[in-house]
Amino acid sequence: MFQNSKLSRYKVGKIIECFCIDIDASKTALLLKLNRKTVNRYFLAIRRLVHDHQLSKKNRYLVLLRLMKVSLVLQESVAVWTPQKGTGDA
């Protein structure tokens, strides 16, 4: 998570685990024998990662919805302008 971190992967994994099961930073720091500010920094980084991920998913869905909307409009316009068989318009 942090490139120059002195924490082991095990400790970082435990911080993430505590974050996921909704243990606050103070209790996480006590459990893992870490400084509360260190845990808060990791919690903030995790929140930012979650936020960025959700934002990118939202943007992908919005693009997909716009494409679907355009596709529907195009289909409707083709249906309106397509000559019918047997009307002599062709």
C-alpha positions in Angstrom: 0.0 0.0 0.0 2.7 2.4 1.0 6.0 1.9 -0.9 8.4 2.8 1.9 6.3 1.3 4.7 8.1 -0.5 7.5 5.1 -2.5 8.3 5.1 -6.2 7.2 2.5 -7.5 4.7 1.0 -9.4 7.6 0.4 -6.2 9.7 -1.0 -4.4 6.6 -3.3 -7.3 6.0 -4.5 -7.2 9.6 -5.2 -3.4 9.3 -7.3 -4.1 6.2 -9.1 -6.9 7.9 -9.9 -4.7 10.9 -11.1 -2.0 8.5 -13.4 -4.5 6.8 -15.0 -5.7 10.0 -15.5 -2.1 11.1 -13.1 -2.0 14.0 -12.2 1.6 14.7 -8.6 2.9 14.3 -8.0 3.2 18.1 -8.9 -0.4 18.8 -7.0 -1.6 15.7 -3.9 0.2 16.9 -4.3 -1.4 20.3 -4.8 -4.9 18.9 -1.9 -4.7 16.5 0.4 -2.7 18.8 0.7 0.2 16.3 0.5 3.9 16.6 -3.1 5.2 16.1 -1.9 7.8 13.6 -0.4 5.0 11.5 -3.6 3.1 11.5 -5.6 6.2 10.6 -3.3 6.8 7.7 -3.9 3.3 6.4 -7.7 3.6 7.0 -7.7 6.9 5.0 -5.8 5.3 2.2 -8.2 2.4 2.1 -11.2 4.8 2.0 -9.6 6.6 -0.9 -9.1 3.4 -2.8 -12.7 2.3 -2.2 -13.9 5.8 -3.3 -11.8 5.8 -6.5 -12.9 2.3 -7.4 -16.6 3.1 -6.9 -16.2 6.3 -8.9 -14.6 4.5 -11.8 -17.4 1.9 -11.7 -20.0 4.6 -11.7 -18.4 6.3 -14.6 -18.3 3.0 -16.6 -22.0 2.5 -15.9 -22.9 6.0 -17.0 -21.0 5.5 -20.3 -22.7 2.2 -20.8 -26.1 3.8 -20.1 -25.4 6.6 -22.6 -24.4 4.1 -25.2 -27.6 2.1 -24.6 -29.7 5.3 -24.9 -28.0 6.3 -28.2 -28.5 2.7 -29.4 -32.2 2.9 -28.6 -32.6 6.3 -30.3 -30.9 5.0 -33.4 -33.1 1.9 -33.5 -36.2 4.0 -33.1 -35.1 6.4 -35.9 -34.3 3.5 -38.2 -37.8 2.0 -37.5 -39.5 5.3 -38.3 -37.6 5.8 -41.6 -37.6 2.2 -42.9 -40.0 1.8 -45.8 -42.7 -0.8 -45.3 -43.0 -3.7 -47.7 -45.8 -3.5 -50.2 -46.4 0.2 -49.9 -44.5 1.1 -53.1 -42.1 3.4 -51.3 -39.1 1.2 -52.1 
